[in-house]
Amino acid sequence: MADLSFKESIQAYAMEQGLLFMPRVGKFYNGMPVYEFGTVSICIDSVKGLLYAQRQEGIKRWSAVTLTELMEMDRKGRSC
């Protein structure tokens, strides 16, 4: 089995967790496509190996997050 790319790894993780992972057509952040990861908008910087999520509290802003933080953001998004 071939090694997964960073994006493929994130996609596989979402599938394992039973979460939606799909592109948001026409949406970009810093030139990178935006994806839905459960209830959270994310973008994947494969060059730097970073995952960015759009935070919802207050003014919407993007910041680098870990998968653990991303899962917590999704959990909070589902409880609203």
Sequence and secondary structure as in RCSB ss.txt:
>XXXX:A:sequence
MADLSFKESIQAYAMEQGLLFMPRVGKFYNGMPVYEFGTVSICIDSVKGLLYAQRQEGIKRWSAVTLTELMEMDR
KGRSC
>XXXX:A:secstr
     HHHHHHHHHHHTT  EEEEEEEEETTEEEEEETTEEEEEETTTTEEEEEE SSS EEEEE HHHHHHHHH
HHHH 
